[in-house]
Amino acid sequence: MERLSAAELMVKNPLTVKPSDKIAMVDLLMVRNHVGGVPVIEHNEHGDKLVGVLTHRDIVLSRFTVNTASLQVQDLMSSPAITCQQNATLKEILKLMLENKVERLPVINEGNYLVGLISHGDILRRIYENL
C-alpha cells in the first residue's frame, strides 16, 4: 500500500470548473454529481492549468456573509491550491491532507497542469479493496 502513487490513486478527468463560472451553477453541478469540491482550471493550448479549488463548504459558508447569486468561482476559490505530483506516495499524500486539513488533492504535472484528483474516498476505497 505504501508504494501506491498519486497516479494510481487519482481519478482522471475529474469534474472541473472555470474561474468565471457562476457559483449558483457550480453549486448545482456539485450536488448533482455528488462531489464536495472541484479543481478550478483555465484551459489553454497546453491543457488545463490549475488555478485553485472550490469546495461545497466554501459555498455554504459564504452564504452567511454574502449573496452568492452574483458571485463567480474566482470570488470564493482557494488559490493557490494544495496539490501533489503524480509520483507522490500514499504516505506523502496523506501527510499533505492531514497537515493542510484538506479532503481532496489535485494532482498536477510539472507545468501545474491538472492530471487528476485524489479524495479521501479514493484512498479509503483502495484500502478497503486491499484488505
C-alpha positions as CSV (number, residue, x, y, z in Angstrom):
1,M,0.0,0.0,0.0
2,E,2.8,2.4,0.9
3,R,4.1,2.2,-2.7
4,L,0.9,3.4,-4.3
5,S,1.4,6.7,-6.2
6,A,-0.9,9.5,-6.9
7,A,-1.1,8.4,-10.5
8,E,-2.5,5.0,-9.3
9,L,-5.0,6.6,-6.8
10,M,-6.3,9.6,-8.7
11,V,-9.5,10.0,-10.7
12,K,-8.5,11.0,-14.2
13,N,-10.6,13.7,-15.9
14,P,-12.4,15.0,-12.7
15,L,-15.2,17.4,-12.8
16,T,-13.7,20.9,-13.2
17,V,-15.0,24.5,-13.3
18,K,-13.6,27.8,-14.7
19,P,-12.9,30.9,-12.6
20,S,-15.7,32.8,-14.4
21,D,-18.4,30.2,-13.8
22,K,-21.3,31.4,-11.6
23,I,-21.4,30.0,-8.1
24,A,-25.1,29.1,-8.4
25,M,-24.4,26.9,-11.4
26,V,-21.4,25.2,-9.8
27,D,-23.3,24.6,-6.6
28,L,-26.0,22.7,-8.5
29,L,-23.3,20.9,-10.6
30,M,-21.6,19.7,-7.4
31,V,-24.8,18.5,-5.8
32,R,-26.0,16.6,-9.0
33,N,-22.6,14.9,-9.3
34,H,-22.2,14.1,-5.6
35,V,-18.8,15.9,-5.3
36,G,-17.6,18.0,-2.4
37,G,-15.1,20.0,-4.3
38,V,-13.8,20.8,-7.8
39,P,-10.5,21.9,-9.3
40,V,-10.7,25.4,-10.9
41,I,-8.9,25.4,-14.3
42,E,-8.1,27.7,-17.1
43,H,-7.8,25.9,-20.4
44,N,-5.1,26.8,-22.9
45,E,-3.3,25.1,-25.7
46,H,-1.2,23.0,-23.3
47,G,-4.0,21.7,-21.2
48,D,-5.9,22.6,-18.1
49,K,-3.9,24.9,-15.9
50,L,-4.9,24.6,-12.2
51,V,-5.7,28.0,-10.7
52,G,-7.5,27.0,-7.5
53,V,-10.0,24.7,-5.7
54,L,-13.6,25.3,-4.7
55,T,-15.4,23.2,-2.1
56,H,-19.1,22.9,-1.4
57,R,-18.2,24.0,2.1
58,D,-16.8,27.3,0.7
59,I,-20.1,27.9,-1.0
60,V,-22.3,27.1,2.0
61,L,-20.2,29.2,4.5
62,S,-20.2,32.2,2.1
63,R,-24.0,32.3,2.2
64,F,-23.8,33.5,5.8
65,T,-22.0,36.7,4.8
66,V,-22.8,37.5,1.1
67,N,-25.4,36.9,-1.5
68,T,-23.8,34.3,-3.7
69,A,-26.2,34.7,-6.6
70,S,-23.9,37.1,-8.5
71,L,-20.6,35.6,-7.4
72,Q,-18.2,33.8,-9.6
73,V,-15.9,30.9,-8.7
74,Q,-12.9,33.2,-8.6
75,D,-14.6,35.1,-5.8
76,L,-14.6,32.0,-3.4
77,M,-12.0,29.6,-4.6
78,S,-8.8,28.8,-2.6
79,S,-5.7,29.8,-4.5
80,P,-3.1,28.6,-4.7
81,A,-4.4,25.0,-4.2
82,I,-2.7,22.4,-2.1
83,T,-1.5,19.9,-4.7
84,C,0.7,16.8,-5.3
85,Q,2.7,15.5,-8.2
86,Q,1.8,12.3,-10.0
87,N,4.7,10.4,-8.4
88,A,3.8,11.3,-4.8
89,T,3.4,8.3,-2.5
90,L,0.4,7.5,-0.4
91,K,2.3,8.5,2.7
92,E,3.2,11.9,1.2
93,I,-0.4,12.4,0.0
94,L,-1.8,11.6,3.5
95,K,0.7,13.9,5.1
96,L,-0.3,16.8,2.8
97,M,-4.0,16.2,3.5
98,L,-3.6,16.0,7.3
99,E,-1.2,18.9,7.6
100,N,-3.4,21.2,5.4
101,K,-6.8,19.8,6.6
102,V,-8.0,19.1,3.0
103,E,-10.1,16.2,1.8
104,R,-9.0,16.3,-1.8
105,L,-5.8,17.0,-3.7
106,P,-5.5,18.0,-7.3
107,V,-2.7,16.0,-9.0
108,I,-0.6,18.1,-11.3
109,N,2.3,17.7,-13.6
110,E,5.5,19.8,-13.7
111,G,3.8,22.6,-15.6
112,N,1.0,22.9,-13.0
113,Y,-1.5,21.3,-15.3
114,L,-4.2,19.2,-13.8
115,V,-4.0,15.4,-14.5
116,G,-6.3,14.1,-11.8
117,L,-7.8,14.4,-8.3
118,I,-7.5,12.3,-5.2
119,S,-10.1,12.4,-2.4
120,H,-10.3,10.8,1.0
121,G,-12.9,8.4,-0.5
122,D,-10.5,7.3,-3.3
123,I,-7.9,6.4,-0.6
124,L,-10.4,4.6,1.6
125,R,-11.8,2.7,-1.3
126,R,-8.3,1.5,-2.2
127,I,-7.5,0.4,1.4
128,Y,-10.8,-1.5,1.6
129,E,-10.0,-3.3,-1.7
130,N,-6.6,-4.4,-0.3
131,L,-7.9,-5.8,3.0
